[in-house]
Amino acid sequence: MLLAINTGLRKSEILGLSWKDVKEGEIEVNGKGDRRRTAPLNKTAQEIIDRQQKRTDYVFDIPNRN
């Protein structure tokens, strides 16, 4: 929830976030209508991303992704 508040990303965008979408200081996501958009990372958002382990291609490793 903190990442959503600090970036303005939707739940589906956060859950589908892959490591290749994380750039220096920003996140690029496919938004509503398959439009590509960027969201800036403030200090709090960057700390949340940095705490995640790179076990899969996705930033947030959740069970039953489908």
Order of alpha helices (4+ residues) and beta strands (2+ residues): alpha-alpha-beta-beta-beta-alpha
